[in-house]
Amino acid sequence: MVAAALLAGCGSSASDNGIATKTPQEIVAEAKAAADGAASVHMLFSGVSNGRPLSLDMELLAGTGGHGRITENGVGLEVILLGGDIYINGSPAFWRANGGEAAAQLFQGKWLKAAARSGSFASITSLTDLRKLIDKALTDHAALSAAGTTTINGQRAVAVRDVNGGVIYVAVMGKPFPIELTKRAGGAATIVFDRWNQAVTVASPPNAININQLRTGHP
């Protein structure tokens, strides 16, 4: 399942964590444990969905939600995920593509609210849930093999490869956080993680319009 990473929560005084000496299976397990224990992360995703380019730039807060921007086929929208709700603020191009000129005028600058885990937005929600994202990315791999150490945007990392061509890059300094994941099977995609455990605030936007109310005409 995007591509530019900063330091993954490691300061200049961070020491070698020894993960480069572990087996591929141990490296993945330790990366997953570090990620599962994190409070927050910044995520960049780039890939293809239904034959169209898809990218996400999200700040995620474990157990709460996240916020950021999603761009599909060049058309973007702002997203906030909070609890069981998702809020979207589409660009005029987004609304023209998904409702026509009338929708673009009606919803310009407005936030809409919908159920996060069902209906049209469930697929977006699955990409903004930190725990589920990490669990899937770090457990959905075929047989693993060591791929040596490298540098990802100035940070030393150990690489683990699966038989389908996917690669996990894990920090060798400080906590063994995942730095980057690349996927080949089922469509090329990349996820970059940085800013682990940095402060993230997620709040619902004021005066959001409930999509269900629009559909039913009832409050």
C-alpha positions in Angstrom: 0.0 0.0 0.0 3.2 6.8 -0.7 6.9 8.1 -0.3 9.0 10.5 1.9 9.9 9.7 5.5 11.4 11.8 8.2 12.9 10.4 11.4 10.5 7.8 12.9 10.4 9.1 16.4 14.2 8.9 16.9 16.3 11.7 18.2 20.0 12.3 17.5 20.9 10.5 20.8 19.1 7.3 19.8 21.2 4.2 20.0 21.3 1.1 17.9 18.4 -1.2 18.9 20.1 -4.4 17.6 17.2 -5.3 15.4 19.4 -5.8 12.3 20.8 -8.9 14.0 17.4 -10.5 14.3 15.6 -13.0 12.0 13.1 -11.6 9.5 10.3 -12.9 11.5 11.6 -11.3 14.7 12.2 -8.0 12.9 8.5 -7.9 11.7 7.3 -8.9 15.2 9.3 -6.2 16.9 8.2 -3.5 14.4 4.6 -4.5 14.9 5.0 -4.3 18.7 6.6 -0.9 18.5 3.9 0.4 16.2 1.1 -1.1 18.3 2.5 0.7 21.3 2.6 4.1 19.6 0.2 6.9 20.4 0.3 8.5 17.0 2.0 8.6 13.6 2.1 10.5 10.3 1.3 8.3 7.3 1.8 8.9 3.6 0.1 6.3 1.2 0.4 6.1 -2.5 -1.1 3.4 -4.7 -3.9 2.6 -7.1 -7.6 2.0 -6.3 -9.9 0.7 -9.0 -7.3 1.6 -11.6 -7.0 5.2 -10.4 -4.1 6.8 -8.5 -4.8 7.2 -4.8 -2.8 9.0 -2.2 -3.3 9.8 1.5 -1.6 12.2 3.8 -2.9 11.5 7.3 -2.1 12.1 11.0 -3.4 9.2 13.0 -4.1 9.0 16.7 -4.4 5.5 18.1 -7.8 4.7 19.5 -9.3 8.0 18.4 -9.1 8.5 14.6 -7.1 10.9 12.5 -7.2 13.8 10.0 -5.6 14.7 6.7 -6.2 14.7 2.9 -7.1 12.0 0.4 -6.5 12.5 -3.3 -7.9 10.1 -5.9 -7.3 10.5 -9.6 -6.2 14.1 -8.9 -9.3 15.0 -7.0 -8.9 15.8 -3.3 -10.9 16.0 -0.1 -10.1 16.7 3.5 -11.0 14.0 6.0 -11.5 13.7 9.7 -12.1 10.4 11.4 -13.4 10.5 15.0 -14.9 7.6 16.8 -17.6 6.1 14.7 -18.0 9.1 12.4 -16.2 10.4 9.3 -16.2 14.0 8.2 -15.4 15.0 4.6 -14.8 18.4 3.0 -14.6 17.9 -0.7 -13.0 20.2 -3.2 -15.3 21.7 -5.9 -13.7 19.1 -8.4 -14.6 16.3 -6.0 -18.2 17.4 -5.8 -18.5 17.9 -9.5 -17.2 14.4 -10.0 -19.5 12.9 -7.4 -22.7 15.0 -7.6 -22.4 17.5 -10.4 -22.3 21.3 -10.5 -25.2 21.7 -8.1 -23.4 19.6 -5.4 -20.2 21.6 -6.0 -22.1 24.8 -5.2 -24.2 23.4 -2.4 -21.3 21.8 -0.5 -18.5 24.2 -1.2 -16.6 24.8 2.0 -18.9 22.6 4.0 -18.2 19.5 6.1 -20.4 16.4 5.7 -20.7 13.7 8.4 -21.4 10.0 7.8 -21.0 6.6 9.5 -17.3 5.7 9.3 -17.5 1.9 9.3 -20.3 1.2 6.9 -21.5 2.5 3.6 -19.5 4.4 1.1 -16.8 5.5 3.4 -15.8 2.2 5.0 -12.9 1.7 2.6 -11.5 5.1 3.6 -11.9 4.3 7.3 -9.9 1.1 6.9 -6.9 3.2 5.7 -7.0 5.6 8.6 -7.2 3.2 11.5 -3.7 3.0 12.9 -4.0 -0.3 14.7 -5.7 -2.1 11.8 -3.4 -0.6 9.2 -0.3 -1.8 11.1 -1.7 -5.2 11.9 -2.6 -5.8 8.2 0.6 -4.3 6.8 2.9 -6.3 9.1 1.1 -9.6 9.3 -0.2 -10.0 5.7 3.1 -11.2 4.3 4.2 -14.4 2.6 7.5 -16.1 3.5 10.1 -13.5 4.7 13.8 -13.1 3.9 16.4 -10.7 5.1 17.2 -7.9 2.6 20.1 -6.1 4.4 20.4 -2.6 5.7 19.9 0.6 3.8 19.2 4.3 4.3 15.7 5.7 3.9 15.7 9.5 3.7 18.7 9.7 6.0 17.6 7.1 8.5 19.3 3.7 8.8 16.9 0.8 8.3 16.9 -3.0 8.1 14.8 -4.4 5.2 12.7 -7.6 5.2 11.3 -8.9 1.9 8.4 -11.3 1.2 8.2 -13.6 -1.8 5.7 -11.3 -3.5 8.2 -8.5 -3.7 6.9 -6.5 -0.7 9.5 -4.9 1.6 9.3 -3.6 5.2 11.9 -1.1 6.3 12.4 -0.9 10.1 14.5 1.7 12.0 17.7 0.4 13.5 18.2 3.3 15.8 15.9 4.0 18.8 12.6 2.1 18.8 12.2 -0.3 15.8 9.3 1.6 14.2 8.3 0.8 10.6 9.7 3.5 8.3 8.3 2.3 5.0 6.3 -0.5 3.5 6.1 -1.4 -0.2 3.7 -3.8 -1.7 3.8 -5.4 -5.2 1.2 -8.2 -5.2 -2.3 -6.9 -6.1 -1.0 -3.5 -7.3 2.0 -1.5 -6.3 1.7 0.7 -3.3 3.9 2.4 -0.7 3.2 3.5 2.9 5.7 5.8 4.7 5.5 6.4 8.4 7.1 9.2 10.4 6.6 11.5 13.4 5.8 8.6 15.7 4.4 9.7 19.0 4.3 13.4 18.2 1.3 15.3 19.4 -1.8 15.0 17.2 -5.2 16.6 17.9 -8.4 15.3 16.3 -11.6 17.3 16.6 -15.0 17.3 14.8 -15.6 20.3 12.6 -18.4 22.7 13.6 -21.8 22.7 11.7 -21.2 19.4 9.9 -24.1 18.3 7.7 -25.3 14.8 8.4 -25.4 12.8 5.1 -28.3 10.6 6.4 -30.4 13.6 7.0 -29.9 14.8 3.4 -30.9 11.4 2.1 -34.0 11.0 4.3 -35.0 14.6 4.7 -35.4 14.0 8.5 -33.3 15.5 11.3 
